[in-house]
Amino acid sequence: MDVVNIIPGVGVGPVRFGINEGAALDILGPPADREVLDDEVTLVYLRPPVQLSFLKDDDYLLSIIEVVSFEGVAVQGVPLTSLVEDDVIQAMEEHGYTFQCEDLCEHERVYQDEESALSVYFDVESSMLTGISVSPVIDGDDVVRWPTHEVIGIA
């Protein structure tokens, strides 16, 4: 996977929310690391540079994808050509994202688009991109909208 294409609410590249760990292993092969906590299993990959989290509350289906390196990253086909906060947010807003901004602590700022379940993290001091996180969309009734074959274009 040369370009890591993030599709908010759906997945990253060929990996889709709602799959189980076995399906992720079939798609990406063995991870560089596998972390197990009481209520979460995370697969850490170096290529593509993603962390896949399977949460107990979601029956250990893929619930969170974090992109941890940004060379060759695109959001819905739009490449990130800069990692500077203003440039990234402007480019994403030009493509229809609407963000709420919050300083999480003195070192980290997050922009969240609730409609698409996309979060973009920056270092406050350097204004550089530090992380992108996506998850399935949760509707107004707190129901997870898992991607369907129609949404992701699979016949």
The 8 nearest C-alpha neighbors of each residue, nearest first, counted from 0:
[[1, 2, 47, 3, 12, 46, 13, 4],
 [2, 0, 3, 71, 47, 46, 72, 4],
 [3, 1, 71, 0, 72, 4, 73, 12],
 [2, 4, 72, 12, 71, 73, 5, 1],
 [5, 3, 73, 12, 11, 74, 2, 72],
 [6, 4, 11, 74, 75, 73, 7, 10],
 [5, 7, 75, 10, 9, 11, 74, 8],
 [8, 6, 9, 115, 133, 117, 5, 116],
 [7, 9, 135, 136, 134, 115, 116, 10],
 [8, 10, 6, 7, 146, 15, 16, 135],
 [11, 9, 15, 6, 16, 14, 5, 8],
 [12, 10, 5, 14, 4, 6, 13, 15],
 [11, 13, 4, 14, 3, 5, 10, 0],
 [12, 14, 11, 15, 26, 10, 27, 4],
 [15, 13, 11, 12, 10, 23, 16, 26],
 [16, 14, 10, 9, 18, 17, 13, 11],
 [15, 17, 61, 10, 18, 9, 62, 135],
 [16, 18, 60, 61, 145, 15, 19, 62],
 [19, 17, 60, 61, 16, 22, 15, 20],
 [18, 20, 60, 22, 21, 61, 23, 59],
 [19, 21, 23, 22, 24, 18, 60, 53],
 [22, 20, 24, 23, 19, 25, 18, 26],
 [21, 23, 25, 24, 19, 20, 18, 26],
 [24, 22, 20, 26, 25, 21, 27, 19],
 [23, 25, 28, 21, 27, 22, 26, 29],
 [26, 24, 22, 23, 28, 27, 21, 29],
 [25, 27, 23, 24, 28, 22, 14, 13],
 [28, 26, 24, 25, 23, 29, 30, 14],
 [29, 27, 24, 25, 26, 30, 23, 44],
 [28, 30, 24, 27, 31, 44, 32, 25],
 [31, 29, 44, 32, 43, 42, 28, 33],
 [30, 32, 44, 43, 45, 29, 33, 42],
 [33, 31, 43, 30, 42, 34, 44, 41],
 [32, 34, 42, 41, 43, 35, 30, 31],
 [33, 35, 41, 40, 32, 42, 36, 43],
 [36, 34, 40, 39, 41, 33, 37, 38],
 [35, 37, 39, 38, 40, 34, 41, 54],
 [38, 36, 39, 35, 55, 40, 54, 34],
 [37, 39, 55, 36, 54, 40, 56, 35],
 [40, 38, 54, 36, 53, 55, 37, 35],
 [39, 41, 35, 53, 52, 34, 36, 54],
 [42, 40, 52, 34, 51, 33, 53, 43],
 [41, 43, 33, 51, 50, 30, 32, 34],
 [42, 44, 50, 32, 30, 31, 33, 49],
 [45, 43, 30, 31, 49, 48, 46, 50],
 [44, 46, 48, 47, 31, 49, 43, 30],
 [47, 45, 48, 44, 49, 0, 27, 1],
 [46, 48, 45, 49, 44, 0, 3, 1],
 [49, 47, 45, 46, 44, 68, 67, 66],
 [50, 48, 66, 44, 65, 47, 67, 43],
 [49, 51, 43, 65, 42, 64, 44, 41],
 [50, 52, 64, 42, 41, 63, 49, 43],
 [53, 51, 41, 63, 40, 61, 62, 54],
 [52, 54, 61, 59, 60, 40, 62, 39],
 [55, 53, 39, 59, 57, 56, 38, 52],
 [54, 56, 59, 38, 58, 57, 39, 53],
 [57, 55, 54, 58, 59, 38, 39, 60],
 [56, 58, 55, 54, 59, 60, 62, 53],
 [59, 57, 55, 60, 56, 54, 53, 19],
 [60, 58, 53, 54, 55, 57, 61, 19],
 [61, 59, 19, 17, 53, 18, 58, 57],
 [60, 62, 53, 17, 16, 18, 52, 19],
 [61, 63, 53, 134, 16, 52, 60, 54],
 [64, 62, 134, 52, 133, 51, 61, 65],
 [65, 63, 51, 133, 132, 50, 52, 134],
 [64, 66, 132, 50, 49, 131, 67, 133],
 [67, 65, 49, 131, 48, 68, 130, 132],
 [66, 68, 130, 48, 49, 65, 69, 131],
 [69, 67, 48, 66, 70, 130, 49, 129],
 [68, 70, 72, 71, 67, 66, 79, 82],
 [71, 69, 72, 68, 79, 2, 3, 80],
 [70, 72, 2, 3, 69, 73, 1, 78],
 [73, 71, 3, 69, 70, 2, 78, 79],
 [72, 74, 78, 4, 77, 76, 79, 5],
 [73, 75, 5, 77, 76, 4, 6, 78],
 [76, 74, 6, 77, 5, 4, 73, 7],
 [75, 77, 73, 74, 4, 78, 5, 6],
 [76, 78, 73, 74, 75, 79, 4, 91],
 [79, 77, 73, 80, 72, 76, 74, 71],
 [78, 80, 81, 73, 72, 77, 87, 82],
 [79, 81, 78, 82, 87, 86, 72, 71],
 [82, 80, 79, 83, 86, 87, 84, 78],
 [81, 83, 128, 127, 87, 84, 79, 80],
 [84, 82, 127, 86, 81, 85, 126, 87],
 [83, 85, 126, 87, 86, 127, 88, 128],
 [86, 84, 88, 87, 83, 89, 126, 90],
 [87, 85, 89, 83, 84, 88, 90, 81],
 [88, 86, 90, 84, 89, 85, 83, 91],
 [87, 89, 91, 85, 90, 86, 92, 84],
 [88, 90, 92, 86, 91, 87, 85, 93],
 [91, 89, 93, 87, 88, 92, 86, 94],
 [90, 92, 88, 94, 93, 89, 96, 87],
 [91, 93, 96, 95, 89, 94, 90, 88],
 [94, 92, 90, 91, 95, 89, 96, 88],
 [95, 93, 91, 92, 96, 90, 77, 89],
 [96, 94, 92, 93, 97, 91, 90, 98],
 [95, 97, 92, 91, 94, 98, 112, 93],
 [98, 96, 112, 92, 95, 99, 111, 113],
 [99, 97, 112, 111, 110, 100, 96, 113],
 [98, 100, 111, 110, 112, 101, 97, 109],
 [101, 99, 110, 109, 98, 111, 102, 108],
 [102, 100, 109, 108, 103, 110, 99, 111],
 [101, 103, 108, 104, 107, 109, 100, 105],
 [104, 102, 107, 108, 101, 109, 105, 106],
 [103, 105, 106, 107, 102, 108, 123, 101],
 [104, 106, 107, 102, 103, 123, 108, 124],
 [107, 105, 123, 104, 122, 124, 108, 103],
 [108, 106, 122, 123, 104, 103, 121, 102],
 [109, 107, 102, 121, 103, 120, 101, 123],
 [110, 108, 120, 101, 119, 100, 102, 111],
 [109, 111, 100, 119, 99, 98, 118, 120],
 [112, 110, 118, 98, 99, 117, 113, 109],
 [111, 113, 98, 117, 97, 114, 115, 116],
 [114, 112, 116, 115, 111, 117, 98, 136],
 [113, 115, 112, 116, 136, 117, 97, 96],
 [114, 116, 7, 117, 113, 8, 112, 136],
 [117, 115, 113, 136, 134, 133, 114, 8],
 [116, 118, 133, 112, 115, 7, 111, 132],
 [119, 117, 111, 132, 110, 131, 133, 112],
 [118, 120, 131, 110, 109, 130, 111, 132],
 [121, 119, 109, 130, 129, 108, 128, 131],
 [122, 120, 128, 129, 108, 127, 126, 107],
 [121, 123, 107, 126, 127, 124, 125, 106],
 [124, 122, 106, 107, 126, 125, 108, 121],
 [123, 125, 122, 126, 106, 127, 107, 105],
 [124, 126, 127, 122, 123, 121, 83, 128],
 [127, 125, 84, 122, 123, 121, 124, 83],
 [128, 126, 83, 125, 121, 122, 82, 84],
 [127, 129, 121, 82, 120, 130, 83, 84],
 [130, 128, 121, 120, 127, 122, 67, 131],
 [131, 129, 120, 67, 119, 128, 66, 132],
 [132, 130, 119, 66, 65, 118, 120, 133],
 [131, 133, 65, 118, 64, 117, 66, 119],
 [134, 132, 117, 64, 116, 7, 63, 118],
 [133, 135, 63, 8, 116, 62, 136, 64],
 [134, 136, 8, 145, 144, 9, 16, 116],
 [135, 137, 8, 116, 144, 143, 115, 134],
 [138, 136, 143, 142, 141, 144, 135, 139],
 [139, 137, 141, 140, 142, 136, 143, 144],
 [138, 140, 141, 137, 142, 143, 136, 114],
 [139, 141, 138, 142, 137, 143, 144, 136],
 [142, 140, 138, 139, 137, 143, 144, 136],
 [143, 141, 137, 138, 140, 144, 139, 136],
 [142, 144, 137, 145, 136, 135, 138, 141],
 [145, 143, 136, 137, 135, 142, 146, 138],
 [144, 146, 143, 135, 17, 147, 16, 136],
 [147, 145, 9, 150, 144, 16, 148, 151],
 [148, 146, 150, 149, 145, 151, 9, 152],
 [147, 149, 153, 151, 150, 152, 146, 154],
 [148, 150, 152, 147, 151, 153, 154, 146],
 [151, 149, 147, 148, 152, 146, 9, 153],
 [150, 152, 148, 149, 153, 147, 146, 9],
 [153, 151, 149, 150, 148, 154, 147, 146],
 [152, 154, 148, 151, 149, 150, 147, 13],
 [153, 152, 148, 149, 151, 150, 147, 146]]
